[in-house]
């Protein structure tokens, strides 16, 4: 008996800890998962690869070793017949311009920093997407419950009108209108079910599961219209820095490259001591001269300078574009917040109207249809309210995601209905 109980507990533990069976306990855990999302990891891996390239750019090229013979006669290949015949060993080492190497390395380092910044922005955008989908998911499930309630009320209305028709009252037109409204509610319900399935698929793509936690409270990030606090603008400024590094590369190309050659020749004494076989040693230093700079380095330098100006113009355009876009997002966020307050007040007023209709119905001064229609109207308002709450949360998260360190999520608090 004890063995069976132990086996049962063991199986339960395995099922609870197996993949897909454990849900995150907090929003912070989901944020950690987003930090290892393939989109983020791709950029971070590229950044590390570029950083390694920057380190490699400082290295010298491999030296070239050579071994052979010089002036060996073909007819009688001996090393003691002719004075210039020798065995040769040597090496050649090219030494590129160190300023140019440093400039190329600096450009790659700057590109690595840009890729890190892009990874941070991608992480923030994924967090925005998760919050927006959680809000949309909650809104869809809320509206699905409201529509199911509406369908029950429509059924009661049809029964009420059916009874009135049988009693001889002329309510055919209203009966037909209710039937159309009920069909529209069923269509909306089908659309919402499809929407919920689509959102769940997005959750799987983002965090590998459908979240079972409440939506975190999003604190509206403060922004003083400083464009340099916006991710896309910062990324664009990195393009300027990269272009400046490219200009330094083109400028450093005017400086010389160097090289060293060394050769050691081993000789043998001539036959019958006809010549001395003393060994020879040769060393050469090389330096390039920018003789064709007007056709080579100068056009490349001008191209780099033009590219730098182009990056500066693109940055200016990005500043204007994102200032306007952030103002638009903030306006939509604040408008949604105000509309939520309006609909909350309207819902409160409709609640009193429903209660008044219920009291009149119980007093016999109004029919049941008035009560049911008032309840349906209130459910419509509540459905609009659920949509607006989702829009407000989505816009707040989108606004925050574009600002560096813009996400301040109070995970201990959850959004209120």
C-alpha positions as CSV (number, residue, x, y, z in Angstrom):
1,X,0.0,0.0,0.0
2,X,2.8,2.4,1.0
3,X,4.6,1.5,-2.3
4,X,1.5,2.3,-4.4
5,X,1.2,5.6,-2.6
6,X,4.9,6.4,-3.2
7,X,4.5,5.5,-6.8
8,X,1.5,7.7,-7.2
9,X,3.2,10.7,-5.7
10,X,6.3,10.1,-7.8
11,X,4.3,10.0,-11.0
12,X,2.5,13.2,-10.0
13,X,5.8,15.0,-9.3
14,X,7.2,13.9,-12.7
15,X,4.1,15.1,-14.5
16,X,4.2,18.5,-12.7
17,X,7.9,19.0,-13.5
18,X,7.8,17.8,-17.1
19,X,8.1,20.2,-20.0
20,X,5.0,22.2,-20.6
21,X,3.5,21.3,-17.2
22,X,5.1,24.1,-15.2
23,X,3.8,27.6,-15.6
24,X,5.7,30.8,-14.6
25,X,4.7,32.1,-11.2
26,X,5.3,35.8,-12.0
27,X,5.6,38.2,-14.9
28,X,9.3,38.5,-14.1
29,X,9.9,34.9,-15.1
30,X,8.3,35.5,-18.4
31,X,10.6,38.5,-18.9
32,X,13.5,36.2,-18.2
33,X,12.2,33.8,-20.9
34,X,12.0,36.7,-23.4
35,X,15.6,37.5,-22.6
36,X,16.6,34.2,-24.1
37,X,14.1,34.4,-27.1
38,X,15.7,33.4,-30.4
39,X,15.3,37.0,-31.8
40,X,17.3,38.4,-28.8
41,X,19.9,35.6,-28.8
42,X,20.5,36.0,-32.5
43,X,21.5,39.6,-32.1
44,X,23.6,38.9,-29.0
45,X,25.4,36.1,-30.8
46,X,26.1,38.4,-33.7
47,X,27.4,41.0,-31.3
48,X,29.8,38.5,-29.7
49,X,31.0,37.4,-33.2
50,X,31.6,41.0,-34.3
51,X,33.5,41.6,-31.1
52,X,35.7,38.6,-31.8
53,X,36.3,40.0,-35.3
54,X,37.4,43.3,-33.8
55,X,40.0,41.5,-31.7
56,X,41.2,39.5,-34.7
57,X,41.4,42.7,-36.8
58,X,44.4,43.8,-34.7
59,X,46.5,40.7,-35.5
60,X,49.3,40.5,-38.0
61,X,49.0,38.3,-41.1
62,X,50.8,35.0,-41.0
63,X,54.5,35.2,-42.0
64,X,55.6,33.4,-45.2
65,X,58.4,30.9,-44.8
66,X,60.5,29.8,-47.7
67,X,63.1,27.1,-48.3
68,X,64.9,26.2,-51.5
69,X,68.1,26.4,-53.5
70,X,69.6,29.2,-55.6
71,X,71.5,29.0,-58.8
72,X,71.8,25.2,-58.8
73,X,73.1,24.0,-62.2
74,X,70.7,21.7,-64.1
75,X,73.3,19.6,-65.9
76,X,75.3,18.7,-62.8
77,X,73.3,19.6,-59.6
78,X,76.2,20.1,-57.2
79,X,76.7,22.8,-54.6
80,X,80.4,23.1,-55.0
81,X,80.7,24.0,-58.7
82,X,79.6,27.6,-58.8
83,X,80.0,30.5,-56.5
84,X,76.3,31.7,-56.3
85,X,74.9,28.2,-55.7
86,X,73.4,28.0,-52.2
87,X,70.7,26.4,-50.0
88,X,68.2,29.1,-48.9
89,X,65.9,29.5,-46.0
90,X,64.0,32.7,-45.2
91,X,60.8,34.4,-44.2
92,X,58.6,37.4,-45.2
93,X,56.5,39.3,-42.7
94,X,54.0,41.9,-43.8
95,X,53.2,44.6,-41.2
96,X,50.0,46.4,-42.0
97,X,49.5,50.0,-41.0
98,X,48.8,49.8,-37.2
99,X,46.6,52.9,-37.3
100,X,44.5,51.3,-40.0
101,X,44.2,48.0,-38.0
102,X,43.1,50.0,-34.9
103,X,40.5,51.9,-37.0
104,X,39.1,48.7,-38.4
105,X,38.9,47.2,-35.0
106,X,37.2,50.2,-33.6
107,X,34.6,50.1,-36.3
108,X,33.8,46.5,-35.5
109,X,33.6,47.3,-31.8
110,X,31.1,50.0,-32.6
111,X,29.1,47.6,-34.7
112,X,29.1,45.2,-31.8
113,X,27.7,47.9,-29.5
114,X,24.9,48.6,-32.0
115,X,24.0,45.0,-32.1
116,X,23.8,44.9,-28.3
117,X,21.5,47.9,-28.4
118,X,19.3,46.2,-31.0
119,X,19.1,43.2,-28.7
120,X,17.9,45.4,-25.8
121,X,15.3,47.0,-28.0
122,X,14.1,43.7,-29.3
123,X,13.8,42.4,-25.7
124,X,11.7,45.5,-24.9
125,X,9.5,45.1,-27.9
126,X,8.9,41.4,-27.1
127,X,7.9,42.5,-23.6
128,X,5.5,45.0,-25.1
129,X,4.1,42.3,-27.4
130,X,3.6,40.0,-24.4
131,X,1.8,42.6,-22.4
132,X,-0.4,43.7,-25.3
133,X,-1.4,40.1,-26.1
134,X,-2.1,39.4,-22.4
135,X,-4.4,42.5,-22.4
136,X,-6.0,41.5,-25.6
137,X,-6.5,37.9,-24.4
138,X,-8.1,39.1,-21.2
139,X,-10.3,41.4,-23.1
140,X,-11.4,38.7,-25.5
141,X,-12.2,36.2,-22.8
142,X,-14.2,38.9,-20.9
143,X,-16.2,39.8,-24.1
144,X,-16.8,36.1,-24.7
145,X,-18.4,35.8,-21.3
146,X,-20.5,39.0,-21.9
147,X,-21.7,37.7,-25.2
148,X,-22.7,34.4,-23.7
149,X,-24.8,36.4,-21.2
150,X,-26.3,38.4,-24.0
151,X,-27.3,35.3,-25.9
152,X,-29.2,34.1,-22.8
153,X,-31.0,37.5,-22.5
154,X,-31.8,37.4,-26.2
155,X,-33.3,33.9,-25.7
156,X,-35.5,35.3,-22.9
157,X,-36.5,38.2,-25.1
158,X,-37.5,35.9,-27.9
159,X,-39.6,33.9,-25.5
160,X,-41.2,37.1,-24.1
161,X,-42.0,38.4,-27.6
162,X,-43.3,34.9,-28.6
163,X,-45.7,35.0,-25.7
164,X,-46.8,38.5,-26.6
165,X,-47.4,37.5,-30.3
166,X,-49.5,34.5,-29.1
167,X,-51.6,36.9,-27.0
168,X,-52.3,39.0,-30.0
169,X,-49.9,41.9,-29.5
170,X,-48.2,43.3,-32.7
171,X,-44.4,42.9,-31.9
172,X,-43.4,41.1,-35.0
173,X,-40.9,43.9,-36.1
174,X,-39.2,43.9,-32.7
175,X,-39.1,40.1,-32.7
176,X,-37.3,40.2,-36.0
177,X,-34.9,42.9,-34.9
178,X,-33.9,40.8,-31.8
179,X,-33.3,37.8,-34.0
180,X,-30.9,39.8,-36.1
181,X,-29.1,41.2,-33.1
182,X,-28.8,37.7,-31.7
183,X,-27.3,36.4,-35.0
184,X,-24.8,39.3,-34.9
185,X,-23.8,38.4,-31.3
186,X,-23.2,34.8,-32.4
187,X,-21.0,36.0,-35.2
188,X,-19.0,38.1,-32.8
189,X,-18.6,35.1,-30.5
190,X,-17.2,33.1,-33.4
191,X,-14.7,35.8,-34.2
192,X,-13.7,36.1,-30.6
193,X,-13.1,32.4,-30.3
194,X,-10.8,32.6,-33.4
195,X,-9.1,35.6,-31.9
196,X,-8.4,33.7,-28.6
197,X,-6.9,30.8,-30.5
198,X,-4.7,33.2,-32.5
199,X,-3.4,34.9,-29.3
200,X,-2.7,31.6,-27.7
201,X,-0.5,30.7,-30.7
202,X,1.4,34.0,-30.2
203,X,1.9,33.1,-26.5
204,X,3.5,29.8,-27.5
205,X,5.8,31.6,-29.9
206,X,6.8,34.1,-27.2
207,X,7.0,32.1,-24.0
208,X,6.2,28.5,-24.9
209,X,2.9,28.5,-22.9
210,X,-0.3,30.4,-22.3
211,X,0.2,32.6,-19.3
212,X,-1.9,31.8,-16.2
213,X,-1.1,35.0,-14.3
214,X,-2.8,38.4,-14.1
215,X,-1.6,41.3,-16.3
216,X,1.1,43.4,-14.6
217,X,0.4,47.0,-13.8
218,X,2.2,49.2,-16.3
219,X,3.5,52.5,-15.0
220,X,3.4,55.2,-17.7
221,X,7.0,56.1,-18.5
222,X,7.8,59.8,-18.3
223,X,9.4,61.3,-21.4
224,X,10.6,64.8,-21.8
225,X,10.7,64.7,-25.6
226,X,14.4,63.9,-25.5
227,X,14.9,61.9,-28.7
228,X,18.2,60.4,-27.4
229,X,16.2,58.4,-24.9
230,X,14.4,56.5,-27.7
231,X,15.8,53.2,-28.9
232,X,15.5,53.7,-32.7
233,X,17.1,57.1,-32.4
234,X,20.0,55.7,-30.4
235,X,20.4,52.9,-32.9
236,X,20.5,55.5,-35.7
237,X,23.2,57.4,-33.7
238,X,25.3,54.3,-33.7
239,X,25.2,54.4,-37.5
240,X,26.9,57.8,-37.3
241,X,29.5,56.4,-35.0
242,X,30.1,53.5,-37.3
243,X,30.4,55.9,-40.3
244,X,32.9,58.0,-38.4
245,X,35.0,54.9,-37.8
246,X,34.8,54.2,-41.5
247,X,36.1,57.7,-42.2
248,X,39.0,57.1,-39.9
249,X,39.7,53.8,-41.8
250,X,39.8,55.7,-45.1
251,X,42.0,58.4,-43.6
252,X,44.4,55.9,-42.1
253,X,44.8,54.2,-45.5
254,X,47.2,57.1,-46.5
255,X,49.7,55.9,-44.0
256,X,52.3,53.3,-45.1
257,X,52.3,49.6,-44.6
258,X,55.5,47.8,-43.7
259,X,57.3,44.5,-44.3
260,X,60.4,42.6,-43.4
261,X,62.3,40.0,-45.5
262,X,65.2,37.9,-44.2
263,X,67.1,35.2,-46.1
264,X,69.9,33.0,-45.0
265,X,72.0,31.3,-47.8
266,X,74.2,28.3,-46.9
267,X,77.1,27.7,-49.3
268,X,79.8,25.1,-49.6
269,X,83.5,25.5,-50.6
270,X,84.3,25.1,-54.2
271,X,85.9,22.1,-55.7
272,X,89.7,22.1,-55.1
273,X,89.2,25.2,-52.9
274,X,88.3,27.2,-56.0
275,X,86.2,29.6,-53.9
276,X,85.3,30.1,-50.3
277,X,81.9,28.6,-49.1
278,X,81.1,31.3,-46.5
279,X,77.4,31.7,-45.8
280,X,75.4,34.8,-46.9
281,X,72.7,36.7,-45.0
282,X,70.2,39.2,-46.4
283,X,67.7,41.5,-44.6
284,X,65.2,43.9,-46.3
285,X,62.7,46.4,-44.8
286,X,59.7,47.5,-46.9
287,X,57.4,50.5,-46.8
288,X,54.6,51.4,-49.1
289,X,54.3,54.9,-50.6
290,X,50.8,56.3,-51.4
291,X,51.9,57.2,-54.9
292,X,48.5,56.6,-56.5
293,X,46.5,58.2,-53.6
294,X,44.6,60.5,-56.0
295,X,43.1,57.4,-57.7
296,X,42.8,55.2,-54.7
297,X,42.8,56.6,-51.1
298,X,41.3,60.0,-51.9
299,X,38.1,58.8,-53.6
300,X,37.6,56.3,-50.8
301,X,38.0,59.0,-48.2
302,X,35.5,61.2,-50.0
303,X,33.0,58.2,-50.2
304,X,33.4,57.6,-46.4
305,X,32.9,61.3,-45.6
306,X,29.7,61.3,-47.8
307,X,28.5,58.2,-46.1
308,X,29.0,59.9,-42.7
309,X,27.0,62.9,-43.8
310,X,24.3,60.5,-45.1
311,X,24.1,58.8,-41.7
312,X,23.8,62.2,-40.0
313,X,20.9,63.2,-42.2
314,X,19.2,59.8,-41.6
315,X,19.7,60.4,-37.8
316,X,18.0,63.9,-38.1
317,X,15.1,62.3,-40.0
318,X,14.8,59.5,-37.4
319,X,14.7,62.1,-34.6
320,X,11.8,63.9,-36.2
321,X,10.0,60.7,-37.1
322,X,10.1,59.2,-33.7
323,X,9.3,62.4,-31.8
324,X,6.1,62.6,-33.9
325,X,5.4,58.8,-33.4
326,X,5.9,59.0,-29.7
327,X,3.6,61.9,-29.4
328,X,1.0,60.0,-31.4
329,X,1.3,56.9,-29.2
330,X,1.2,59.0,-26.0
331,X,-2.0,60.8,-27.3
332,X,-3.6,57.4,-28.1
333,X,-2.6,56.1,-24.7
334,X,-4.0,59.1,-22.8
335,X,-7.2,59.1,-25.0
336,X,-7.8,55.5,-24.2
337,X,-7.4,56.2,-20.5
338,X,-9.9,59.0,-20.6
339,X,-12.3,56.8,-22.7
340,X,-12.0,54.1,-20.1
341,X,-13.1,56.6,-17.4
342,X,-16.0,57.7,-19.6
343,X,-17.3,54.1,-20.1
344,X,-16.8,53.3,-16.4
345,X,-19.1,56.2,-15.6
346,X,-21.6,55.1,-18.3
347,X,-21.5,51.5,-17.0
348,X,-22.2,52.9,-13.5
349,X,-25.2,54.8,-14.9
350,X,-26.5,51.8,-16.8
351,X,-26.3,49.7,-13.6
352,X,-28.7,52.2,-11.9
353,X,-30.9,52.0,-15.0
354,X,-31.0,48.2,-14.9
355,X,-31.9,48.3,-11.2
356,X,-34.7,50.9,-11.9
357,X,-36.1,48.8,-14.7
358,X,-36.0,45.7,-12.4
359,X,-37.9,47.6,-9.7
360,X,-40.5,48.8,-12.2
361,X,-40.9,45.3,-13.6
362,X,-41.5,43.9,-10.1
363,X,-44.0,46.7,-9.4
364,X,-45.8,45.8,-12.6
365,X,-45.3,49.2,-14.4
366,X,-42.8,47.9,-17.0
367,X,-42.5,44.7,-19.0
368,X,-39.7,42.1,-18.8
369,X,-38.4,43.1,-22.2
370,X,-37.4,46.5,-20.8
371,X,-35.3,44.9,-18.1
372,X,-33.6,42.5,-20.6
373,X,-32.9,45.2,-23.1
374,X,-31.3,47.4,-20.4
375,X,-29.1,44.4,-19.3
376,X,-28.1,43.8,-22.9
377,X,-27.2,47.5,-23.4
378,X,-25.0,47.4,-20.2
379,X,-23.2,44.3,-21.5
380,X,-22.5,46.1,-24.7
381,X,-20.9,49.0,-22.7
382,X,-18.9,46.5,-20.6
383,X,-17.6,44.8,-23.8
384,X,-16.5,48.2,-25.2
385,X,-14.9,48.9,-21.8
386,X,-12.9,45.7,-21.9
387,X,-11.6,46.6,-25.4
388,X,-10.6,50.1,-24.3
389,X,-8.7,48.7,-21.3
390,X,-6.8,46.4,-23.6
391,X,-6.0,49.3,-25.9
392,X,-4.8,51.5,-23.1
393,X,-2.5,48.8,-21.7
394,X,-1.2,48.0,-25.2
395,X,-0.4,51.7,-26.0
396,X,1.2,52.2,-22.6
397,X,3.4,49.2,-23.1
398,X,4.3,50.2,-26.7
399,X,5.2,53.7,-25.5
400,X,7.4,52.3,-22.7
401,X,9.1,49.8,-25.0
402,X,10.6,52.5,-27.2
403,X,12.3,54.3,-24.3
404,X,15.6,53.1,-22.8
405,X,14.8,51.5,-19.4
406,X,11.2,52.6,-20.0
407,X,9.5,49.5,-18.5
408,X,8.6,50.0,-14.9
409,X,6.4,47.0,-14.2
410,X,4.8,46.7,-10.7
411,X,4.6,43.0,-10.8
412,X,3.2,42.9,-7.2
413,X,0.1,44.8,-8.4
414,X,-2.3,43.7,-11.1
415,X,-4.7,45.6,-13.3
416,X,-8.1,46.2,-11.9
417,X,-11.3,45.6,-13.7
